[in-house]
Amino acid sequence: MGGGTKVSTTEQKPWAEQIPYLTSGFDQAKDLYNKGLPGFYTGETLAGFDPAQQAAQAATLGYTMGPRPAALQEAAEGATLNQLGGKTPFTPDQMSDLVSGTVRTGAGTPFGAMADVYGKQFAEQISSQMPGVRQQMVEYQPGGGSRGDIVQANVASAAADTLADNLAGLYGGAYQAAQGMRMPAAAMQLGEQAAGQRAYPSIMGAPLSMYDAMGQVGQQRRAMTQTAMDRDMARYNYEAQAPYNALNQYMNTIQGNYGGTTTSTTPSDNSSLMNMIGSLGSAYLMGPSDIRIKENIVPDGSWRGHNVYKFNYIGDSVRRRGVMAQEVELTNPSAVTEVGGIKIVNYGEL
């Protein structure tokens, strides 16, 4: 036989039932491709501040940056510094009197005024009693005598003693009362300062807590608005991708062997093929096992777990028996090699 090669073409087509569905699927894919991908969502994607949040923010800034917090802060700091310096509601002279136990008397003091009252009472007492004394003296000894002077002196002395007792009681009681009342008064005023300082944080924070509550309401409403936006975006994405998803499902449903075309070049006569087989060496006992160079293939049992076929090489009428390299390659790829584009089975590996 002469030399040369022979070109063999094998064509596989989809199932006949698949063809109209594949054609429709490809047409749809082409339409979607020509339309391009969906555009980005055109609606709002971020919820803005709720009106309640805006009002709370404005009120918070207006309060914190206004004159009230600054005035309260200054007053609280001043009271704290005064307390740290030991300042009390009393003047330095008053504190000195409290510490030393001194009670100021005389003109210009409450005690001076009371003493004046007692002095007037003393004078009135003397004036009211002296006419009676003189009357008794005239009746007792007309013309007078030393006895009258003694009686007058006794009356004056008794009135003076009464005045002294009244003044002593006044001073003593006033001193005790003053000492007993002024210290509690001082403690009360200092306590008021301390109470003011304790109340300062809550006073300062009260408006802010109200604004915070208002802001929380706004935050909840904003979250609801954002949820609605997210829902709209999800609906948009679903509708935008729906044609593509539908096409994918459609193509997955009709998927299968779409077919194809295989072209191979083989020796055109037996002598050339046999020469190639002889050149492979004794390791490959049965020669080429590539299905592409065989024809008239008929199943003929199995051997060592592999299907065996009867066939003849293309261009050679001699019938032969052996395995197919493509099948062996699926389960025992190490037993298959390729020479010159032709798959060879090493039967020693089987």
BALOBA-1460 file (C-alpha; in Angstrom, 3 decimals):
// residues 350
<rec num="1" residu="m" x="0.000" y="0.000" z="0.000"/>
<rec num="2" residu="g" x="1.094" y="3.525" z="-0.622"/>
<rec num="3" residu="g" x="1.996" y="6.032" z="2.155"/>
<rec num="4" residu="g" x="0.169" y="9.177" z="3.182"/>
<rec num="5" residu="t" x="-2.417" y="10.177" z="5.736"/>
<rec num="6" residu="k" x="-6.131" y="10.110" z="5.987"/>
<rec num="7" residu="v" x="-8.257" y="12.800" z="7.596"/>
<rec num="8" residu="s" x="-11.221" y="11.521" z="9.622"/>
<rec num="9" residu="t" x="-13.967" y="13.872" z="10.912"/>
<rec num="10" residu="t" x="-16.499" y="12.837" z="13.536"/>
<rec num="11" residu="e" x="-19.442" y="15.149" z="14.230"/>
<rec num="12" residu="q" x="-21.745" y="14.966" z="17.239"/>
<rec num="13" residu="k" x="-24.965" y="16.993" z="17.481"/>
<rec num="14" residu="p" x="-27.269" y="17.842" z="20.385"/>
<rec num="15" residu="w" x="-30.350" y="15.787" z="20.882"/>
<rec num="16" residu="a" x="-33.025" y="16.795" z="18.466"/>
<rec num="17" residu="e" x="-35.327" y="17.698" z="21.363"/>
<rec num="18" residu="q" x="-32.720" y="20.081" z="22.736"/>
<rec num="19" residu="i" x="-32.150" y="22.135" z="19.629"/>
<rec num="20" residu="p" x="-35.198" y="24.488" z="19.781"/>
<rec num="21" residu="y" x="-34.694" y="25.122" z="23.492"/>
<rec num="22" residu="l" x="-31.005" y="25.779" z="23.029"/>
<rec num="23" residu="t" x="-31.755" y="28.142" z="20.189"/>
<rec num="24" residu="s" x="-34.237" y="30.033" z="22.366"/>
<rec num="25" residu="g" x="-31.790" y="30.168" z="25.287"/>
<rec num="26" residu="f" x="-28.984" y="31.490" z="23.117"/>
<rec num="27" residu="d" x="-31.278" y="34.137" z="21.652"/>
<rec num="28" residu="q" x="-32.275" y="35.276" z="25.135"/>
<rec num="29" residu="a" x="-28.660" y="35.367" z="26.238"/>
<rec num="30" residu="k" x="-27.807" y="37.486" z="23.209"/>
<rec num="31" residu="d" x="-30.640" y="39.909" z="23.998"/>
<rec num="32" residu="l" x="-29.514" y="40.284" z="27.604"/>
<rec num="33" residu="y" x="-25.925" y="40.771" z="26.512"/>
<rec num="34" residu="n" x="-26.925" y="43.496" z="24.069"/>
<rec num="35" residu="k" x="-28.977" y="45.262" z="26.753"/>
<rec num="36" residu="g" x="-26.008" y="45.325" z="29.120"/>
<rec num="37" residu="l" x="-25.988" y="44.869" z="32.876"/>
<rec num="38" residu="p" x="-28.656" y="46.581" z="34.985"/>
<rec num="39" residu="g" x="-27.874" y="50.088" z="36.189"/>
<rec num="40" residu="f" x="-27.251" y="50.949" z="39.814"/>
<rec num="41" residu="y" x="-30.256" y="51.559" z="42.041"/>
<rec num="42" residu="t" x="-31.359" y="55.133" z="41.458"/>
<rec num="43" residu="g" x="-33.290" y="55.715" z="44.696"/>
<rec num="44" residu="e" x="-32.005" y="56.871" z="48.065"/>
<rec num="45" residu="t" x="-29.779" y="54.316" z="49.780"/>
<rec num="46" residu="l" x="-29.056" y="56.080" z="53.068"/>
<rec num="47" residu="a" x="-31.715" y="57.395" z="55.414"/>
<rec num="48" residu="g" x="-31.069" y="60.983" z="56.502"/>
<rec num="49" residu="f" x="-31.556" y="62.321" z="59.998"/>
<rec num="50" residu="d" x="-35.137" y="62.187" z="61.203"/>
<rec num="51" residu="p" x="-36.758" y="65.567" z="62.088"/>
<rec num="52" residu="a" x="-36.794" y="64.509" z="65.741"/>
<rec num="53" residu="q" x="-33.051" y="63.853" z="65.580"/>
<rec num="54" residu="q" x="-32.451" y="67.219" z="63.934"/>
<rec num="55" residu="a" x="-34.500" y="68.976" z="66.622"/>
<rec num="56" residu="a" x="-32.613" y="67.132" z="69.367"/>
<rec num="57" residu="q" x="-29.260" y="68.020" z="67.802"/>
<rec num="58" residu="a" x="-30.196" y="71.689" z="67.459"/>
<rec num="59" residu="a" x="-31.501" y="71.856" z="71.028"/>
<rec num="60" residu="t" x="-28.417" y="70.087" z="72.388"/>
<rec num="61" residu="l" x="-26.037" y="72.413" z="70.572"/>
<rec num="62" residu="g" x="-28.095" y="75.458" z="71.550"/>
<rec num="63" residu="y" x="-28.054" y="74.465" z="75.199"/>
<rec num="64" residu="t" x="-24.430" y="73.365" z="75.473"/>
<rec num="65" residu="m" x="-23.171" y="76.431" z="73.615"/>
<rec num="66" residu="g" x="-25.552" y="78.901" z="75.298"/>
<rec num="67" residu="p" x="-25.047" y="81.120" z="78.390"/>
<rec num="68" residu="r" x="-26.856" y="78.857" z="80.884"/>
<rec num="69" residu="p" x="-24.264" y="76.061" z="81.142"/>
<rec num="70" residu="a" x="-21.446" y="78.615" z="81.331"/>
<rec num="71" residu="a" x="-23.177" y="80.528" z="84.158"/>
<rec num="72" residu="l" x="-23.969" y="77.346" z="86.079"/>
<rec num="73" residu="q" x="-20.440" y="76.093" z="85.618"/>
<rec num="74" residu="e" x="-18.940" y="79.344" z="86.854"/>
<rec num="75" residu="a" x="-21.229" y="79.447" z="89.898"/>
<rec num="76" residu="a" x="-20.507" y="75.824" z="90.791"/>
<rec num="77" residu="e" x="-16.759" y="76.336" z="90.438"/>
<rec num="78" residu="g" x="-16.930" y="79.497" z="92.579"/>
<rec num="79" residu="a" x="-18.849" y="77.700" z="95.321"/>
<rec num="80" residu="t" x="-16.367" y="74.827" z="95.266"/>
<rec num="81" residu="l" x="-13.369" y="77.151" z="95.528"/>
<rec num="82" residu="n" x="-15.021" y="79.039" z="98.411"/>
<rec num="83" residu="q" x="-15.635" y="75.803" z="100.257"/>
<rec num="84" residu="l" x="-12.070" y="74.663" z="99.697"/>
<rec num="85" residu="g" x="-10.911" y="78.007" z="101.164"/>
<rec num="86" residu="g" x="-13.088" y="77.551" z="104.256"/>
<rec num="87" residu="k" x="-15.397" y="80.438" z="103.418"/>
<rec num="88" residu="t" x="-18.642" y="80.674" z="105.415"/>
<rec num="89" residu="p" x="-21.649" y="82.976" z="105.170"/>
<rec num="90" residu="f" x="-20.205" y="85.105" z="108.023"/>
<rec num="91" residu="t" x="-17.858" y="88.061" z="107.775"/>
<rec num="92" residu="p" x="-14.339" y="87.705" z="109.194"/>
<rec num="93" residu="d" x="-15.347" y="89.753" z="112.323"/>
<rec num="94" residu="q" x="-18.386" y="87.569" z="112.879"/>
<rec num="95" residu="m" x="-16.327" y="84.388" z="112.570"/>
<rec num="96" residu="s" x="-13.791" y="85.824" z="115.027"/>
<rec num="97" residu="d" x="-16.581" y="86.531" z="117.530"/>
<rec num="98" residu="l" x="-17.988" y="83.001" z="117.045"/>
<rec num="99" residu="v" x="-14.622" y="81.365" z="117.602"/>
<rec num="100" residu="s" x="-13.751" y="83.523" z="120.677"/>
<rec num="101" residu="g" x="-17.256" y="83.481" z="122.162"/>
<rec num="102" residu="t" x="-17.489" y="87.277" z="122.093"/>
<rec num="103" residu="v" x="-20.853" y="89.031" z="122.118"/>
<rec num="104" residu="r" x="-20.635" y="92.636" z="120.981"/>
<rec num="105" residu="t" x="-22.666" y="95.110" z="123.079"/>
<rec num="106" residu="g" x="-23.073" y="98.819" z="123.287"/>
<rec num="107" residu="a" x="-24.415" y="101.410" z="120.882"/>
<rec num="108" residu="g" x="-25.175" y="100.159" z="117.433"/>
<rec num="109" residu="t" x="-25.808" y="96.563" z="118.545"/>
<rec num="110" residu="p" x="-29.086" y="94.827" z="119.428"/>
<rec num="111" residu="f" x="-27.847" y="94.649" z="123.045"/>
<rec num="112" residu="g" x="-27.278" y="98.402" z="123.183"/>
<rec num="113" residu="a" x="-30.871" y="98.978" z="122.117"/>
<rec num="114" residu="m" x="-32.188" y="96.600" z="124.768"/>
<rec num="115" residu="a" x="-29.989" y="98.280" z="127.399"/>
<rec num="116" residu="d" x="-31.506" y="101.629" z="126.469"/>
<rec num="117" residu="v" x="-34.962" y="100.151" z="126.996"/>
<rec num="118" residu="y" x="-34.030" y="98.872" z="130.433"/>
<rec num="119" residu="g" x="-32.456" y="102.253" z="131.267"/>
<rec num="120" residu="k" x="-35.666" y="104.052" z="130.414"/>
<rec num="121" residu="q" x="-37.598" y="101.563" z="132.544"/>
<rec num="122" residu="f" x="-35.147" y="102.324" z="135.454"/>
<rec num="123" residu="a" x="-35.706" y="106.059" z="135.092"/>
<rec num="124" residu="e" x="-39.460" y="105.649" z="134.937"/>
<rec num="125" residu="q" x="-39.379" y="103.442" z="138.046"/>
<rec num="126" residu="i" x="-37.415" y="106.062" z="140.026"/>
<rec num="127" residu="s" x="-39.654" y="108.864" z="138.822"/>
<rec num="128" residu="s" x="-42.827" y="106.995" z="139.772"/>
<rec num="129" residu="q" x="-41.626" y="106.048" z="143.275"/>
<rec num="130" residu="m" x="-39.930" y="109.290" z="144.398"/>
<rec num="131" residu="p" x="-43.160" y="111.355" z="144.971"/>
<rec num="132" residu="g" x="-44.458" y="108.721" z="147.369"/>
<rec num="133" residu="v" x="-41.164" y="108.711" z="149.255"/>
<rec num="134" residu="r" x="-41.268" y="112.450" z="149.712"/>
<rec num="135" residu="q" x="-44.878" y="112.330" z="150.896"/>
<rec num="136" residu="q" x="-43.982" y="109.741" z="153.525"/>
<rec num="137" residu="m" x="-40.995" y="111.831" z="154.682"/>
<rec num="138" residu="v" x="-43.130" y="114.971" z="155.157"/>
<rec num="139" residu="e" x="-45.719" y="113.107" z="157.107"/>
<rec num="140" residu="y" x="-43.096" y="111.341" z="159.191"/>
<rec num="141" residu="q" x="-40.879" y="114.370" z="159.925"/>
<rec num="142" residu="p" x="-41.997" y="117.726" z="158.736"/>
<rec num="143" residu="g" x="-39.134" y="119.859" z="157.600"/>
<rec num="144" residu="g" x="-37.113" y="116.837" z="156.310"/>
<rec num="145" residu="g" x="-34.136" y="115.022" z="157.681"/>
<rec num="146" residu="s" x="-31.421" y="112.471" z="156.902"/>
<rec num="147" residu="r" x="-33.882" y="109.628" z="157.051"/>
<rec num="148" residu="g" x="-35.442" y="110.787" z="153.759"/>
<rec num="149" residu="d" x="-32.122" y="110.699" z="151.970"/>
<rec num="150" residu="i" x="-31.601" y="107.117" z="153.108"/>
<rec num="151" residu="v" x="-34.992" y="106.031" z="151.835"/>
<rec num="152" residu="q" x="-34.386" y="107.675" z="148.451"/>
<rec num="153" residu="a" x="-31.030" y="106.008" z="148.174"/>
<rec num="154" residu="n" x="-32.570" y="102.593" z="148.935"/>
<rec num="155" residu="v" x="-35.200" y="103.057" z="146.245"/>
<rec num="156" residu="a" x="-32.579" y="104.041" z="143.693"/>
<rec num="157" residu="s" x="-30.374" y="101.109" z="144.663"/>
<rec num="158" residu="a" x="-33.223" y="98.619" z="144.294"/>
<rec num="159" residu="a" x="-34.075" y="99.986" z="140.859"/>
<rec num="160" residu="a" x="-30.419" y="99.815" z="139.850"/>
<rec num="161" residu="d" x="-30.215" y="96.199" z="140.973"/>
<rec num="162" residu="t" x="-33.281" y="95.382" z="138.928"/>
<rec num="163" residu="l" x="-31.725" y="97.077" z="135.918"/>
<rec num="164" residu="a" x="-28.487" y="95.173" z="136.369"/>
<rec num="165" residu="d" x="-30.339" y="91.870" z="136.702"/>
<rec num="166" residu="n" x="-32.341" y="92.582" z="133.576"/>
<rec num="167" residu="l" x="-29.243" y="93.521" z="131.619"/>
<rec num="168" residu="a" x="-27.345" y="90.466" z="132.831"/>
<rec num="169" residu="g" x="-30.189" y="88.204" z="131.869"/>
<rec num="170" residu="l" x="-30.411" y="89.931" z="128.543"/>
<rec num="171" residu="y" x="-26.730" y="89.561" z="127.786"/>
<rec num="172" residu="g" x="-26.435" y="86.034" z="129.097"/>
<rec num="173" residu="g" x="-29.556" y="84.751" z="127.359"/>
<rec num="174" residu="a" x="-28.733" y="86.565" z="124.175"/>
<rec num="175" residu="y" x="-25.224" y="85.179" z="124.133"/>
<rec num="176" residu="q" x="-26.394" y="81.625" z="124.694"/>
<rec num="177" residu="a" x="-29.150" y="81.969" z="122.126"/>
<rec num="178" residu="a" x="-26.786" y="83.503" z="119.627"/>
<rec num="179" residu="q" x="-24.226" y="80.766" z="120.105"/>
<rec num="180" residu="g" x="-26.892" y="78.109" z="119.831"/>
<rec num="181" residu="m" x="-28.442" y="79.482" z="116.650"/>
<rec num="182" residu="r" x="-25.611" y="80.910" z="114.601"/>
<rec num="183" residu="m" x="-23.589" y="77.727" z="114.191"/>
<rec num="184" residu="p" x="-26.581" y="75.679" z="112.954"/>
<rec num="185" residu="a" x="-27.400" y="78.551" z="110.622"/>
<rec num="186" residu="a" x="-23.860" y="78.491" z="109.254"/>
<rec num="187" residu="a" x="-23.988" y="74.706" z="108.885"/>
<rec num="188" residu="m" x="-27.320" y="74.989" z="107.121"/>
<rec num="189" residu="q" x="-25.982" y="77.496" z="104.600"/>
<rec num="190" residu="l" x="-22.859" y="75.451" z="103.987"/>
<rec num="191" residu="g" x="-25.071" y="72.408" z="103.580"/>
<rec num="192" residu="e" x="-27.066" y="74.283" z="100.990"/>
<rec num="193" residu="q" x="-23.887" y="74.956" z="99.059"/>
<rec num="194" residu="a" x="-22.930" y="71.293" z="99.200"/>
<rec num="195" residu="a" x="-26.435" y="70.284" z="98.137"/>
<rec num="196" residu="g" x="-26.189" y="72.696" z="95.243"/>
<rec num="197" residu="q" x="-22.961" y="71.104" z="94.141"/>
<rec num="198" residu="r" x="-24.471" y="67.631" z="94.359"/>
<rec num="199" residu="a" x="-27.432" y="68.778" z="92.312"/>
<rec num="200" residu="y" x="-25.249" y="70.513" z="89.747"/>
<rec num="201" residu="p" x="-24.596" y="67.467" z="87.482"/>
<rec num="202" residu="s" x="-28.253" y="66.499" z="87.366"/>
<rec num="203" residu="i" x="-29.310" y="70.102" z="86.744"/>
<rec num="204" residu="m" x="-26.811" y="70.398" z="83.926"/>
<rec num="205" residu="g" x="-27.721" y="67.012" z="82.486"/>
<rec num="206" residu="a" x="-31.507" y="67.205" z="82.749"/>
<rec num="207" residu="p" x="-32.047" y="69.002" z="79.427"/>
<rec num="208" residu="l" x="-29.502" y="66.764" z="77.731"/>
<rec num="209" residu="s" x="-31.299" y="63.637" z="78.906"/>
<rec num="210" residu="m" x="-34.522" y="64.945" z="77.411"/>
<rec num="211" residu="y" x="-32.774" y="65.710" z="74.145"/>
<rec num="212" residu="d" x="-31.242" y="62.238" z="74.230"/>
<rec num="213" residu="a" x="-34.678" y="60.679" z="74.611"/>
<rec num="214" residu="m" x="-35.873" y="62.749" z="71.670"/>
<rec num="215" residu="g" x="-32.869" y="61.602" z="69.647"/>
<rec num="216" residu="q" x="-33.597" y="57.967" z="70.425"/>
<rec num="217" residu="v" x="-37.097" y="58.350" z="69.050"/>
<rec num="218" residu="g" x="-35.612" y="59.858" z="65.918"/>
<rec num="219" residu="q" x="-33.072" y="57.040" z="65.692"/>
<rec num="220" residu="q" x="-35.823" y="54.443" z="65.766"/>
<rec num="221" residu="r" x="-37.756" y="56.261" z="63.089"/>
<rec num="222" residu="r" x="-34.621" y="56.610" z="60.990"/>
<rec num="223" residu="a" x="-33.977" y="52.867" z="61.317"/>
<rec num="224" residu="m" x="-37.482" y="52.194" z="60.049"/>
<rec num="225" residu="t" x="-36.856" y="54.493" z="57.090"/>
<rec num="226" residu="q" x="-33.560" y="52.725" z="56.339"/>
<rec num="227" residu="t" x="-35.299" y="49.347" z="56.503"/>
<rec num="228" residu="a" x="-37.823" y="50.535" z="53.938"/>
<rec num="229" residu="m" x="-34.976" y="51.714" z="51.671"/>
<rec num="230" residu="d" x="-33.179" y="48.390" z="52.029"/>
<rec num="231" residu="r" x="-36.381" y="46.604" z="51.112"/>
<rec num="232" residu="d" x="-36.790" y="48.770" z="48.007"/>
<rec num="233" residu="m" x="-33.176" y="48.111" z="46.984"/>
<rec num="234" residu="a" x="-33.628" y="44.362" z="47.484"/>
<rec num="235" residu="r" x="-36.769" y="44.436" z="45.337"/>
<rec num="236" residu="y" x="-34.937" y="46.426" z="42.663"/>
<rec num="237" residu="n" x="-31.979" y="44.001" z="42.637"/>
<rec num="238" residu="y" x="-34.311" y="41.031" z="42.462"/>
<rec num="239" residu="e" x="-36.242" y="42.468" z="39.540"/>
<rec num="240" residu="a" x="-33.044" y="43.572" z="37.761"/>
<rec num="241" residu="q" x="-31.438" y="40.130" z="38.066"/>
<rec num="242" residu="a" x="-34.630" y="38.176" z="37.441"/>
<rec num="243" residu="p" x="-34.077" y="37.774" z="33.655"/>
<rec num="244" residu="y" x="-30.532" y="36.529" z="34.193"/>
<rec num="245" residu="n" x="-31.549" y="34.130" z="36.924"/>
<rec num="246" residu="a" x="-34.413" y="32.849" z="34.812"/>
<rec num="247" residu="l" x="-32.077" y="32.294" z="31.868"/>
<rec num="248" residu="n" x="-29.568" y="30.435" z="34.076"/>
<rec num="249" residu="q" x="-32.287" y="28.156" z="35.355"/>
<rec num="250" residu="y" x="-33.544" y="27.646" z="31.830"/>
<rec num="251" residu="m" x="-30.108" y="26.721" z="30.499"/>
<rec num="252" residu="n" x="-29.437" y="24.444" z="33.474"/>
<rec num="253" residu="t" x="-32.679" y="22.638" z="32.744"/>
<rec num="254" residu="i" x="-31.788" y="21.886" z="29.146"/>
<rec num="255" residu="q" x="-28.085" y="21.290" z="29.689"/>
<rec num="256" residu="g" x="-26.496" y="18.160" z="28.280"/>
<rec num="257" residu="n" x="-24.237" y="17.074" z="25.464"/>
<rec num="258" residu="y" x="-24.473" y="19.879" z="22.939"/>
<rec num="259" residu="g" x="-22.236" y="17.961" z="20.575"/>
<rec num="260" residu="g" x="-19.140" y="18.961" z="18.698"/>
<rec num="261" residu="t" x="-16.781" y="18.092" z="15.853"/>
<rec num="262" residu="t" x="-13.577" y="16.052" z="16.142"/>
<rec num="263" residu="t" x="-11.012" y="15.877" z="13.350"/>
<rec num="264" residu="s" x="-8.077" y="13.417" z="13.409"/>
<rec num="265" residu="t" x="-5.335" y="12.494" z="11.018"/>
<rec num="266" residu="t" x="-4.386" y="8.811" z="10.683"/>
<rec num="267" residu="p" x="-2.192" y="6.702" z="8.364"/>
<rec num="268" residu="s" x="-3.915" y="5.988" z="5.084"/>
<rec num="269" residu="d" x="-2.733" y="2.371" z="4.763"/>
<rec num="270" residu="n" x="-1.891" y="-0.591" z="6.860"/>
<rec num="271" residu="s" x="1.814" y="-0.622" z="6.110"/>
<rec num="272" residu="s" x="2.351" y="2.843" z="7.485"/>
<rec num="273" residu="l" x="0.284" y="2.082" z="10.558"/>
<rec num="274" residu="m" x="2.120" y="-1.167" z="11.144"/>
<rec num="275" residu="n" x="5.442" y="0.563" z="10.750"/>
<rec num="276" residu="m" x="4.390" y="3.048" z="13.442"/>
<rec num="277" residu="i" x="3.250" y="0.205" z="15.707"/>
<rec num="278" residu="g" x="6.536" y="-1.581" z="15.253"/>
<rec num="279" residu="s" x="8.469" y="1.526" z="16.215"/>
<rec num="280" residu="l" x="6.713" y="1.739" z="19.612"/>
<rec num="281" residu="g" x="8.662" y="-1.157" z="21.036"/>
<rec num="282" residu="s" x="7.820" y="-4.380" z="22.774"/>
<rec num="283" residu="a" x="6.423" y="-2.650" z="25.924"/>
<rec num="284" residu="y" x="3.154" y="-1.932" z="24.137"/>
<rec num="285" residu="l" x="2.105" y="-5.414" z="23.240"/>
<rec num="286" residu="m" x="-1.148" y="-4.638" z="21.456"/>
<rec num="287" residu="g" x="-0.187" y="-1.452" z="19.646"/>
<rec num="288" residu="p" x="-2.236" y="1.772" z="19.454"/>
<rec num="289" residu="s" x="-5.513" y="1.678" z="21.311"/>
<rec num="290" residu="d" x="-6.833" y="5.103" z="20.337"/>
<rec num="291" residu="i" x="-10.478" y="4.883" z="19.313"/>
<rec num="292" residu="r" x="-9.902" y="7.577" z="16.726"/>
<rec num="293" residu="i" x="-7.842" y="5.247" z="14.496"/>
<rec num="294" residu="k" x="-10.214" y="2.291" z="14.775"/>
<rec num="295" residu="e" x="-13.396" y="1.403" z="12.954"/>
<rec num="296" residu="n" x="-15.981" y="-1.385" z="12.861"/>
<rec num="297" residu="i" x="-15.825" y="-1.517" z="16.658"/>
<rec num="298" residu="v" x="-17.853" y="-4.329" z="18.273"/>
<rec num="299" residu="p" x="-17.938" y="-5.136" z="22.053"/>
<rec num="300" residu="d" x="-16.343" y="-8.505" z="22.796"/>
<rec num="301" residu="g" x="-16.386" y="-9.174" z="26.552"/>
<rec num="302" residu="s" x="-14.014" y="-7.816" z="29.230"/>
<rec num="303" residu="w" x="-10.492" y="-8.379" z="30.569"/>
<rec num="304" residu="r" x="-9.203" y="-7.373" z="33.986"/>
<rec num="305" residu="g" x="-12.128" y="-5.046" z="34.515"/>
<rec num="306" residu="h" x="-11.851" y="-3.333" z="31.125"/>
<rec num="307" residu="n" x="-14.179" y="-3.586" z="28.151"/>
<rec num="308" residu="v" x="-12.720" y="-5.471" z="25.172"/>
<rec num="309" residu="y" x="-13.710" y="-4.800" z="21.556"/>
<rec num="310" residu="k" x="-13.147" y="-6.317" z="18.112"/>
<rec num="311" residu="f" x="-12.098" y="-3.780" z="15.489"/>
<rec num="312" residu="n" x="-9.806" y="-3.034" z="12.621"/>
<rec num="313" residu="y" x="-7.566" y="-0.021" z="12.125"/>
<rec num="314" residu="i" x="-8.764" y="2.490" z="9.588"/>
<rec num="315" residu="g" x="-7.368" y="1.463" z="6.195"/>
<rec num="316" residu="d" x="-6.548" y="-2.096" z="7.442"/>
<rec num="317" residu="s" x="-9.010" y="-4.959" z="6.997"/>
<rec num="318" residu="v" x="-7.386" y="-7.231" z="9.603"/>
<rec num="319" residu="r" x="-9.713" y="-7.738" z="12.569"/>
<rec num="320" residu="r" x="-8.110" y="-7.260" z="15.950"/>
<rec num="321" residu="r" x="-9.159" y="-7.427" z="19.614"/>
<rec num="322" residu="g" x="-8.266" y="-5.045" z="22.475"/>
<rec num="323" residu="v" x="-9.280" y="-2.225" z="24.837"/>
<rec num="324" residu="m" x="-9.943" y="1.431" z="24.049"/>
<rec num="325" residu="a" x="-7.368" y="3.898" z="25.345"/>
<rec num="326" residu="q" x="-9.965" y="6.565" z="26.164"/>
<rec num="327" residu="e" x="-11.848" y="4.146" z="28.462"/>
<rec num="328" residu="v" x="-8.701" y="2.910" z="30.187"/>
<rec num="329" residu="e" x="-7.574" y="6.480" z="30.727"/>
<rec num="330" residu="l" x="-10.668" y="7.159" z="32.853"/>
<rec num="331" residu="t" x="-9.806" y="4.503" z="35.462"/>
<rec num="332" residu="n" x="-6.063" y="3.856" z="34.986"/>
<rec num="333" residu="p" x="-4.460" y="6.935" z="33.399"/>
<rec num="334" residu="s" x="-0.925" y="5.746" z="34.206"/>
<rec num="335" residu="a" x="-1.370" y="2.897" z="31.705"/>
<rec num="336" residu="v" x="-2.027" y="5.315" z="28.840"/>
<rec num="337" residu="t" x="0.530" y="7.400" z="27.044"/>
<rec num="338" residu="e" x="0.493" y="9.387" z="23.820"/>
<rec num="339" residu="v" x="2.890" y="9.175" z="20.892"/>
<rec num="340" residu="g" x="2.538" y="11.432" z="17.895"/>
<rec num="341" residu="g" x="-0.953" y="12.410" z="19.016"/>
<rec num="342" residu="i" x="-2.091" y="8.751" z="19.223"/>
<rec num="343" residu="k" x="-3.058" y="7.233" z="22.611"/>
<rec num="344" residu="i" x="-1.265" y="3.979" z="23.456"/>
<rec num="345" residu="v" x="-2.183" y="1.483" z="26.224"/>
<rec num="346" residu="n" x="0.605" y="-0.294" z="28.087"/>
<rec num="347" residu="y" x="-1.047" y="-3.661" z="28.688"/>
<rec num="348" residu="g" x="1.663" y="-4.493" z="31.199"/>
<rec num="349" residu="e" x="0.133" y="-1.845" z="33.499"/>
<rec num="350" residu="l" x="-3.324" y="-3.429" z="33.394"/>
